[in-house]
Each structure stands twice: as C-alpha cells, then as structure tokens.
Amino acid sequence: MQQRQLGRSGLTVSAIGLGCMGMSQSYGVPDDEESIRTIHRAIELGVTFLDTADVYGRGANEELLGRALRGRRHEVVLATKCGIVGTPGKPGDGVNGRPEYITSACDASLRRLGTDAIDLYYLHRVDPATPIEESVGGMADLVRAGKIRYIGLSEAAATTLRRAHTVHPIAALQSEYSLWMREPETTVLPVCRELGIGFVPFSPLGRGFLAADVKTLDGLPEGDLRRKLPRFQGDALDHNVRLVGVLEVIAAAKGCTPAQLALAWLLSRGTDIVPIPGTKRRTFLEQNAAAVDVQLTGAEIEPIEACFAPDAPQGERYHAAMMKWLDRG
C-alpha cells in the first residue's frame, strides 16, 4: 500500500484508510465478527489508517476497534473524534467544543480504544457556542499531556481553519468530498494547501452510491441512514442514478469497478488527499484498497468530471437537522 503524508504535519498514513462507522451504525445490522476480520484484513493489506468516533454506536465502534487492535495497536494510525453529543435539531443539543468536555471525551475514548494515546484526534463538528481557539487550545493541552499526537477538525469552514491553525498546527481536515460532493475544491481545500493541512475525504463513495450499489431504496434496511438523505429521494435519486450510469460505463472500459474509479479520481486530486471509504466487509475492503493501482490519464479524467460537475448531483447531502451542524465560518 502506498503511503501519503497529511500536509506538512509529518503524519504519514496509508494512501487509503478505513472508515469504521458503518460497522456499528447507519448502514444495516452490525456484524462485529466480520468487522473485526475486516480490520485485520485491512492491516494485512497495509490499509492502516483507521477512523472512528466516540458517537459511532454510542461508543460501541471505539470498543470494537479496541478489541480488534488488541496486541496490534502499534501497526495502525488510529483516528477518532469528539464533539457530537446529542440528537440533531434539539435546542441546546448536538455539539460541544468546550475544552473541559474535550478532555473528558478524550479520556473516555482512550479507555474504549484500549490505548494510551490517539494518533489523530478530531473535533467532529465546530461548536458555534465555543470559539474555535478555545476548542483547539484544549486539544493542544492533550498533545502536551501525551494523550493525542495530532489535531484535526471535521467539516470546518475555511475561516475556522485559519483561526484554529494560529493556536496549534492542524494536521488534517476531514470533510465530505467525492465526485458527487465537490464543494471543498473551491472552499476549504485551497486553504488546507496554503496552511499545509492534509485532507481526509469521508464518504468518498457517496455513502455507497458511487459504487453503483444503490439504485432504489427497496434493498436498504429500514433504519438505513440513506433513507433520510435528500440525494436518495424521489426525482433526485433518479437523476443521480443516471449520473452513476455514466461512471459504470467508464469503469467497465477501464477494467475496474465504479467504486475504484471514484477513489482513483480522488487520489489523483493530490498527494495530500487520503480518502477513508467505509465498509464492514472484507470483499469491499479489498476492492477499495486496489484503487491505488488504478491510474487515470487526463483524457480519462475529463469525461468523469464533465459528468460529475460540481452542480450535477441533485438534492442536499444531509437532511435539515444535520445541515444545522455544518460550520459556515
């Protein structure tokens, strides 16, 4: 597996990581045993950048990684997050970026993960009630205490990034970025490059959509998150399925899967970009990892980007309650 450095931080990770959220929530019934086998297979393949958060499965996902990494912690770069604390849309609930909360959340994550230090610790969402300088200051205290090694932010706006970076170097920004969510190209990605901050796209396959796995909602479990997301509804879904049809044709001509093509496109955007596709199945993990070997020429990239222009997909990426959590700077 290729290695990449997250900006100028000095943190080196596998070129493709593994998002672990879906092992514990949002996409069907959890299967802990298969998830642990998937994590072990990831390590074998060199996919050693593992991403979780304290809110995933209400701590269950961190506990799962703690079990999977028992005796193997030294083989991975482990990232987790704090800051989402409640139900979206409830007044006074949702996010917490106060330094005292970050400290207590970090201690709880360390216990669940069974480790004495977290390699990359993100503030999961920016708390509008707490200046980002105070949140990052609290995280910097954790660096000095040896509890975390690098600081990251998730879904932070460009102005927030600049303010945060003056307090302590930010190693990585994690935000949604894919062929069907290209907004970062004109908002935060230029600032990341200016400041030397690595970029970690989550949902790089559009929550499975760019893998051509979801063309109707019929096969999705009742509790599947995608049933609530606007891009998977009605006319928007029909429109977006037609876009993926183009991706399928290009992938077939290239001799790869649509998911591999979508990941290869992201990897081609810059060596500071490290996508973290999520899966709880070894088969999909292996397919995703193989995307590092798919090399795209300019002539191949052109029709992909023409199909997936920034304004091509239809529908918001989140429902209204989740949109309230986004940092607007």
Secondary structure as UniProt FT lines:
FT   STRAND          3..5
FT   TURN            7..8
FT   STRAND          12..14
FT   STRAND          18..19
FT   HELIX           21..23
FT   HELIX           32..45
FT   STRAND          49..51
FT   TURN            54..55
FT   HELIX           56..59
FT   HELIX           60..68
FT   TURN            69..72
FT   HELIX           73..75
FT   STRAND          77..82
FT   TURN            88..89
FT   TURN            91..92
FT   HELIX           99..113
FT   STRAND          118..123
FT   TURN            128..129
FT   HELIX           132..144
FT   TURN            145..146
FT   STRAND          148..154
FT   HELIX           158..167
FT   STRAND          172..176
FT   TURN            179..180
FT   HELIX           183..185
FT   TURN            186..188
FT   HELIX           189..195
FT   STRAND          198..202
FT   TURN            204..208
FT   HELIX           209..211
FT   TURN            218..219
FT   TURN            222..223
FT   HELIX           225..228
FT   HELIX           230..232
FT   HELIX           234..254
FT   HELIX           258..267
FT   TURN            268..269
FT   TURN            271..272
FT   HELIX           282..289
FT   HELIX           290..293
FT   HELIX           298..307
FT   TURN            310..311
FT   HELIX           320..323
FT   TURN            324..325
//
